[in-house]
Amino acid sequence: MDMGLTGKACVVTGASQGIGRAITERLVAEGADVLAVARRADILEQLVATTGGPGRVVAYAADVTAPAAGGDVVAACLRAFGTVDVLVNNAGTSYVKALHELDDDDWRRHHELHVMAPMRLMQASAPLMARQGWGRIVNVCSSAGKRPSTMNAAYSVSKAGQLSLSRVFADAYAADGVLVNAVAPGITGSELWVGDGGMADQLAVQRGTTREAAIAERSAQAPLGRMSEPGEVADVVVFLCSARASSVAGAAWSVDGGVVAIIV
């Protein structure tokens, strides 16, 4: 199936590992060019070397929570490829922290990363896409935005905000050919969960168990009976980035193995 992504200029944030890396690899495999955005330049350069090489993937080191980052990232994509066709807001993180332990900085950091950063990137890119009459924006949200998780309420609330933000931009730009959607993964076998010191290890410490038991417990909550893999999430994201998703706007596709027991 031709996804219609050949020659499309894409921005992927949080591209250095996990879901973001898998998205970058799949976009390149479909013939797209990618501005890969993350904080660590060294890991981005490794990504460039192993995924398409210079020219197909351009590294751009940035903290997307900086107020000027939205405009700066879009400007970098224009310099690299001459246009911006696709934006994937994937940068995000979480950690295990009980509700009564969360302080103002926790709430603020999650809001800046999961709401303000994608909002600024969409503000900078969506009008450009509208002028050319074609664009795709996908926000990688979370199942926790649909059903709040007690592991980190600040994360859940910020992801609910990101889902709402996706719908606002979808309504504003669909008539211009710019289709905005969200993907809501659940527990995923990325560095965030299974890496050293990741959420599995944090949950194990909190529960007084092992990381394997923590992963098994969370995986068992999904009807699928296992965690998702980064590539499985990336496949859905890339479809929503493609010409094939020509009648999908304002949707929030769950990719969580069935964890959220609602159809929406």
N, C-alpha and C positions, 0 to 999 in steps of 0.2 A: 504494500500500500504506500503510495506516494503521499507523504505528510505535508508537502508544499512548503518545506522549510529551507530548501536549498537557497543559499545566498542571503538568508535572513540574518539581520544583526540583532543579537540577543545580549541582554544583561542578566547575569545570575549572581545574586548576592549569597554570601555564605557558601561560596563555591569550592572551598579548599578541601572539604571532607564530607563524608556521610551522604545525605540526600542531595546536597548541592553539587557535590562532585559527580554523583550518578546522573543528575540532570545535565550537567555540562557535557559529560561523555556521550549521552544519548542525543543531545542537540547536535553535536559535532558529527555523530554517525549519520544523522539525517541531512547533513550538508550545510548546517548553519554555522555562522561565526559567532564566537562568544567572548564577551568581556567578562572575565571571571573576577569577582570582587570578594575580598576577604581581608582580614587585618594583617595576616602574616605573609609577607612577600616571599619568603623562602619556600613555603609550602605551595604557594601559587606558581612559582617557577617550576617546581616539580610537576605540577599539574599540566602546565604548558608543554613540558618536555615529553609527557606520556600521552597527551590527548590532543592529537591533531597538529601539534607543533606550532611555532611562531607564525602568526598571520591568521590561523584559524582560531586560536585561543590567545587572547591578550590579557595579561595579568594586570590588575589594578588594585593596589593595596590601599585600603581605606577603612575607617571606622564609620559605618553607616549611620551611627547615632549623632555624628557631628552635624550641626545645623546646615552647613553648606554642602553636605555630602550628596544630597539628591541632585543638585545642579552639577556638581563636579563629576559625578559618575556618568550622567547623561552626556556631558561635554566630552568625557574621555571616550565614550562609545562613538560619538560623532567623529572625533579625530581618528579613531581606529578604523571605522567601517563606513562613515559618511551618513549614517542614518540610525534610527532605533526602531526596530520592529517588534521586539519581544522583551518584556521585563518579567523576571521571576524573583519575587521577594522571598528569599529563603532564609536569610540570616536570622538566627534565633538561638536561644539557649534556655535551660531551666536547671533547677537544682531542688533537692528535697529540703523543705523547710516548713514546719508546722505553722498554722495560721497565727497562733499567738506569738510566734517568734519573728514574723515578718515586720520589718520597720519601714519607715517612709522611703528610705533609699531602695529597698527591694521593690516596692510598688513603682517607684519612679523609673528604675532601670528597666523593668519589664515594659512599661508603657513607652519609654523612649525607643526601645529596640523593636517592639512588635507592633506599635501603632504609629508613632511619629516618623520613624525611619522609612517604612513603606509608604506612608502618606506623602512624604517629601519626594520620594522617587517617582511616585505616580503623578504628583503635581508637575514634576519636571518633564516626564516622558509622555503622558497621555495627550497633551495638546499637540505635540509633534506628530504622534501617531494619527491623531484626528485629522490633521492637515493633509496627511498622505492618504487618508481614507482606509487605513488598515493597521491593526495592531492587536497584540495579545498581552494581557497582564495576568499572571497567576501568583496569588499569595499563598505561600505554604503556611497554613495555620496549624490547628491541632484539634484532635477529638476533645481535648480538654476545654476548647472554646465552645463546644456544644453541650458537654456534660462536665461541669467543673470537677477538677481533681483535688483531693485533699492534700496531695503531696506538696503543692505550691499554688495557693489561691491567687497570688499575684500574677503568676504565669497564666492561669486559666482565665482570669478576668481580662488580661491584655489580649489574649487570643480571641476571646469573644468580641473585643473591640476591633480586632483585625478583620474578623468575619463581617462585622457591620460595615467597616470601612470599605471592604471589597464590594459590598452591595451598593453603597453610595456611589462609588466610582463607576460601577457597572451601569447603573441607571443614567448617570450623567453622560456616558460616552458610547453606549451601544449603538445609537443612531448614526454615529460617525464611523462605524466599522471597527471600533476599539472594544474588544470583548474582554471583560474582567471577570475572573472566576477565582475560587479558592479551592484548595485541597486540604483535607483535615486528616493527617496521619494519626495513628495511635502509637503504641510502643513499637519502636523500630530498631533494628539491629545496627545502629550507627554508633559512632564514637560517643555521642551524647549519652547513650544508654549503656553500651557494653564496653566502652573504653575504660582504661585504668582511672579510677576515681570518679567514674560516671555515675549516672543515677542508680544503676543496679547496685554498685558498691555503697552509695549513700543510703539507699533504702535498706540494704543489709545491715548496716551499722545501726540505723534507727530501729529496726525490728529485732536486732540481735540474732541474725541468721546469716546465711551465706549468700553470695551474689547469685549463685546458681539457683538457690531456692527463691530468691527475690524475682529473678527473671521468670522462673517457672510459675510463680504465683500470678504475676501480671499477665503472662501469656495465656494462662488458663482462663482468664476473664473474657477472652475473645472466643466467639463461637468457632472461629477458624482453628483455635487451639495452639497458636504460635504467634510470635511477633512477625511483623512485616519486615521485608528487606528493603534497603534504600533504593534498589533498582525497581522494585515494584511500585513504590511511590513515584519515582522518576518517570516511569512509563505513563502514568496518568497525567502528570504535569506536562510532559511533552505532547501528549495528545491535545490537551487544552491549549497549548501554544501553537498548534498546527492549523493549517487551512481546513482540515477535516472537522474541526470543532466550530463550524461556521454558524451554528444556531444555539450555542451555549453561552449564556451571559448571566451573571448574577447567581451562579450556582456555587454550592459548597460540597464538593465530592468527598465523602468519607473513604479513606484508604486505611482502615483500622482493624480489618479482620472481623468486623461486625460488633465492635465494642459498644458503640453508641446505638442503643436499641430504638431508634426512630428512623423514619424514612424522610430525610430532608437534606 
